[in-house]
Amino acid sequence: MTTTRRNFIQLSLLAGGAAAVGRSADAASLAVGVTKAEKKLQLLVLGGTGLIGPPMVSYALARGHEVTLFNRGKTNTHLFPDVEKLKGDRNDDLSAIEAEVAKGRRWDAVIDNTASIPRWVIASAGLTAEAAELYLYTSSISAYADSATPGADETVALGQISTEDEAKVMTTKDITGENYGPLKARCEEEARKAFPDRCIVVRPGLIVGPGDYSDRFTYWPVRVAKGGEVMAPGTPADPVQFIDCRDLGEWYVRLAEDKNFNTYNGVGPRSAMGMAEMLYGMRATVDNEISFTWVDADFLEQHEVAPWAEMTVWVPPKGEYAGFSSSSIARALEAGLTFRPLADTTRDTIEYWNSLSAERHGKRRAGLAKEKETKVLAAWHAHEK
Ligand SMILES: NC(=O)c1ccc[n+]([C@@H]2O[C@H](COP(=O)([O-])OP(=O)(O)OC[C@H]3O[C@@H](n4cnc5c(N)ncnc54)[C@H](OP(=O)(O)O)[C@@H]3O)[C@@H](O)[C@H]2O)c1
């Protein structure tokens, strides 16, 4: 297998680091049919303008809550002109939050979308521990020590920070493939320490949909929509998991409303899905002549086609990745996680991609190059004869 944990995570990090442009889900469409919450909450969102933030904030506003955003004012600055914005930097400037706390400001929940560095959580959770009722921290399924067990739930072991990184917990900005998961695990620990019994932790898997700047899931709906012979990886039954950013963001608000203190895997879909179901679902959403050619994992490896990075969303379910795409979501379902149809995610992701500039299209961050697909398909057909 050509892909290592490092590859996965490097792509994950890239997803978290880029300033977004293009059309994410618009607030008006997200608000349609949303009923007001029984109690209006004051929410402080750390972040709010990347991928999960926009639908979360739109949904919170539609539920009648009051939202304050804290970020540097760099990403998607056009969003939410009427929402209170506190400007600062989690690296070294929380003074805007500090000033609010000193004035006696109180929040029902702090929703921390951004942190992968423990000292960020230590600082923000420490600062708001007395000023907020609960802290909702966004971790990752990468926090687990391994991905070898299909169906693993939230109780399995988390990655441990290395001795070398332990010394850097209060300083590090150097997030790497190796330390991303353990750092997330440590962030969780710090959030729980500051908000004992008042903490919610969500560990998302692959977050997808409009606004996704990693291009991982996006590769498939865009490729399928183009039509022709599409190279499909592995076997049709190989499992996939992902979550639409809108399903995740909206659920966060409901978790905060319900004070559902627990730790959750945040992935979908509701029922187990194979690679074929995902691709056929996408094909059913677009109008084009499309066929799929399934190329087995060993052949892809021989031809240096990388799972996850090139054949995105897909990881051969064996060895240390046997459970990578089959985390248990029983607890999340119990706590009200819902899923929009794959057709909606497909259609809106294509629309989002089409709203990006030609320059951005030329700098795709994941997925297989068309020329390479053609070449490997030709080799596969020759091998099949
Ligand atoms: N993408 C995935 O598939 C995936 C999978 C599992 C877990 N995760 C986790 O999900 C989270 C991603 O969240 P998101 O990007 O969707 O959240 P978001 O809240 O929508 O956007 C990130 C926000 O962080 C702000 N920000 C970035 N650097 C900052 C800094 N130094 N100080 C203050 N604010 C800062 C950005 O605004 P400014 O730039 O204006 O500051 C932006 O508002 C991350 O914690 C990631 O580890 C992602």
The ligand as an SDF file (V2000), in Angstrom:
LIG
                    3D

 48 52  0  0  0  0  0  0  0  0999 V2000
  -11.5100   18.6470    6.9660 N   0  0  0  0  0  0  0  0  0  0  0  0
  -11.6860   17.4340    7.4570 C   0  0  0  0  0  0  0  0  0  0  0  0
  -11.9870   16.4830    6.7320 O   0  0  0  0  0  0  0  0  0  0  0  0
  -11.5240   17.2040    8.9470 C   0  0  0  0  0  0  0  0  0  0  0  0
  -11.6460   15.9250    9.4460 C   0  0  0  0  0  0  0  0  0  0  0  0
  -11.5870   15.7300   10.8300 C   0  0  0  0  0  0  0  0  0  0  0  0
  -11.4150   16.8200   11.6700 C   0  0  0  0  0  0  0  0  0  0  0  0
  -11.2680   18.0550   11.1640 N   0  0  0  0  0  0  0  0  0  0  0  0
  -11.1330   19.1990   12.0770 C   0  0  0  0  0  0  0  0  0  0  0  0
  -12.2140   20.0910   11.8010 O   0  0  0  0  0  0  0  0  0  0  0  0
  -11.7710   21.4060   12.0530 C   0  0  0  0  0  0  0  0  0  0  0  0
  -11.9220   22.2050   10.7690 C   0  0  0  0  0  0  0  0  0  0  0  0
  -12.7440   23.1670   11.0040 O   0  0  0  0  0  0  0  0  0  0  0  0
  -13.1560   24.2350    9.8810 P   0  0  0  0  0  0  0  0  0  0  0  0
  -11.9790   24.7700    9.1790 O   0  0  0  0  0  0  0  0  0  0  0  0
  -14.2320   23.6450    9.1270 O   0  0  0  0  0  0  0  0  0  0  0  0
  -13.6710   25.3090   10.9480 O   0  0  0  0  0  0  0  0  0  0  0  0
  -14.2450   26.7410   10.7150 P   0  0  0  0  0  0  0  0  0  0  0  0
  -14.5900   27.2880   12.0510 O   0  0  0  0  0  0  0  0  0  0  0  0
  -15.2930   26.7500    9.6680 O   0  0  0  0  0  0  0  0  0  0  0  0
  -13.0100   27.5370   10.0820 O   0  0  0  0  0  0  0  0  0  0  0  0
  -11.7430   27.6380   10.6940 C   0  0  0  0  0  0  0  0  0  0  0  0
  -11.6620   29.0050   11.3460 C   0  0  0  0  0  0  0  0  0  0  0  0
  -10.5100   29.1450   12.1040 O   0  0  0  0  0  0  0  0  0  0  0  0
  -10.0670   30.4900   12.0080 C   0  0  0  0  0  0  0  0  0  0  0  0
   -8.6510   30.5040   12.3410 N   0  0  0  0  0  0  0  0  0  0  0  0
   -7.6410   29.8750   11.6950 C   0  0  0  0  0  0  0  0  0  0  0  0
   -6.4660   30.1310   12.3000 N   0  0  0  0  0  0  0  0  0  0  0  0
   -6.7460   30.9200   13.3630 C   0  0  0  0  0  0  0  0  0  0  0  0
   -5.9490   31.5230   14.3760 C   0  0  0  0  0  0  0  0  0  0  0  0
   -4.6120   31.3650   14.4230 N   0  0  0  0  0  0  0  0  0  0  0  0
   -6.5620   32.2740   15.3250 N   0  0  0  0  0  0  0  0  0  0  0  0
   -7.9110   32.4630   15.2970 C   0  0  0  0  0  0  0  0  0  0  0  0
   -8.7160   31.9090   14.3680 N   0  0  0  0  0  0  0  0  0  0  0  0
   -8.1440   31.1530   13.4100 C   0  0  0  0  0  0  0  0  0  0  0  0
  -10.3720   30.8630   10.5570 C   0  0  0  0  0  0  0  0  0  0  0  0
  -10.5300   32.2480   10.3720 O   0  0  0  0  0  0  0  0  0  0  0  0
   -9.2740   33.2300   10.0760 P   0  0  0  0  0  0  0  0  0  0  0  0
   -8.4480   32.5650    9.0230 O   0  0  0  0  0  0  0  0  0  0  0  0
   -9.9480   34.4730    9.6260 O   0  0  0  0  0  0  0  0  0  0  0  0
   -8.5620   33.3600   11.3660 O   0  0  0  0  0  0  0  0  0  0  0  0
  -11.7180   30.1660   10.3770 C   0  0  0  0  0  0  0  0  0  0  0  0
  -12.7790   31.0040   10.7980 O   0  0  0  0  0  0  0  0  0  0  0  0
  -10.3340   21.3570   12.4640 C   0  0  0  0  0  0  0  0  0  0  0  0
  -10.2450   21.3450   13.8630 O   0  0  0  0  0  0  0  0  0  0  0  0
   -9.8650   20.0240   11.8840 C   0  0  0  0  0  0  0  0  0  0  0  0
   -8.7950   19.4910   12.6050 O   0  0  0  0  0  0  0  0  0  0  0  0
  -11.3280   18.2830    9.8140 C   0  0  0  0  0  0  0  0  0  0  0  0
  1  2  1  0
  2  3  2  0
  2  4  1  0
  4  5  1  0
  4 48  2  0
  5  6  2  0
  6  7  1  0
  7  8  2  0
  8  9  1  0
  8 48  1  0
  9 10  1  0
  9 46  1  0
 10 11  1  0
 11 12  1  0
 11 44  1  0
 12 13  1  0
 13 14  1  0
 14 15  2  0
 14 16  1  0
 14 17  1  0
 17 18  1  0
 18 19  2  0
 18 20  1  0
 18 21  1  0
 21 22  1  0
 22 23  1  0
 23 24  1  0
 23 42  1  0
 24 25  1  0
 25 26  1  0
 25 36  1  0
 26 27  1  0
 26 35  1  0
 27 28  2  0
 28 29  1  0
 29 30  1  0
 29 35  2  0
 30 31  1  0
 30 32  2  0
 32 33  1  0
 33 34  2  0
 34 35  1  0
 36 37  1  0
 36 42  1  0
 37 38  1  0
 38 39  2  0
 38 40  1  0
 38 41  1  0
 42 43  1  0
 44 45  1  0
 44 46  1  0
 46 47  1  0
M  CHG  2   8   1  16  -1
M  END
$$$$
